[in-house]
């Protein structure tokens, strides 16, 4: 029996070593891939293996299974969307570290500004009420719109959902730094602020949202932390909720200040992928900061196929100097007559126009096997029948659409795929 226990212990140790393989990287002073305690331990956890085991049998599944022992290293193909927001409060130190541990080679700070014009990492200027604890603090009195309880009908149906609006521009940087992050969400039936903030989706978790975690970062702090983690950076300049200019702060000054903070931190432009849904922001970087503008990402806010740009539009982007187009995942995929996932016409048009492609966002749709996967799968939902189909989606995006990177709320599966298929 003792020998069996020893053998089991060795097997567990060997398995853990295979799943948490060390990727060495040396420090440098140029802002490039630095050291993270002298090494980055890529720890994929069980999810990629669960997804691959759940796939329909076939060549792709067998190919992916052959990579199960690793080694796994960070990959720029794997982009941490707001960090690792599937289970960690987005845009927090803990969320970013989790994404880096899963091998995301690029991390995202969505950039907005406070009342005193400091740049901070938040998905929107007006999301503090759903992503932080502000409503449970004295700063709630400074919110643009205070908490208002839901109005419920005689059968407890929602007549008017609970609401609030708290902006980073409502508070100073010092006040912002007193808040903690939480999982994004709210309870529309809430009668109290405590009920309002308890709205995490059931496919996520509050396990990593305790009162001592959820460390919020300024943009400058994110740069230094990302340098320490040894990752590249993709800041997104968020559309202000306030009228611009704000206290004399123009949109152009906002776009420039974001780039200036990378220059001040001595980050090489090749390690920064500035993003915006506002084409004017992207063209500002192309024309005024060409070293950074070469990797500027024009995010596409299409909600349906009908909203997508034509080939003429895409070709015009390229003539203007935009090199990377980033639409939502549904925009790049379609189904053929055999119900197989294939590149969409928009994807083919973008390649023909000479554009590189990045897409967003996987791991935001919850359970896939329920047949109703919403926005990100709207063009291919009939072909999605099980959790393992996520790996087929990644495969088509990589091999046929030829995207240069994929945003994910849980980067492990993309890191696994990138390593298995030898993508950088």
Secondary structure, DSSP 8 states (H G I E B T S, - for coil): -HHHHHHHHHHHHHHHHHHEEEEE----SSSSS--STTEEEEE--SHHHHHHHTS-SSHHHHHHHTTTT-----EEEEEETTTTTTTS-TTBHHHHHHHHHTTEEEE--EEEE-TT--EEE-S-TT-HHHHBSGGGSGGGGGSSEEEE--EE-TTS-EEE--EEE--GGGS-HHHHTT-BB--S---TT-SSHHHHH----TTS-STT--TT--BB-BHHHHHHHHHHHT-EE--EE---SS-SSBTTB-HHHHHHHHHHHHHHTT--GGGB--EES-HHHHHHHHHH-HHHHTT-EEE---SSGGGS--HHHHHHHHHHT--EEE-BGGGGEEE-TTS-EEE-HHHHHHHHTT-EEEEEEES-S--STTS---GGGTTTGGG--STTHHHHHHHHIIIII--SEEEESSTHHHHHHHHHTT--
